[in-house]
Amino acid sequence: MFKVTLLTPKKELYVGLALKVVLPTEDGQITVLEFHQPLLTRLQRGIISIDDRWLFNVRDGIARISGFELMGIVQT
């Protein structure tokens, strides 16, 4: 499991642990699992899925994967 923090400029959408996160990037969807390679990516309009349980519609944003943490700042 890894830590996931998903924020908008006004509030926290999700803070917790996850096994899998699917992100809508400019190059298509990517799936983030434990031990993912460090990455900084721009997000596009789509759905962020956390463990196939939590779904968030986003317009755009940015995500950083580093170590055992995914940090996303998005517009909803």
Secondary structure, 3 states (H helix, E strand, C coil): CEEEEEECCCCEEEEEEECCEEEEECCEEEEECCCCCCEEEEECCEEEEECCCEEEEECEEEEEEECCEEEEEEEC
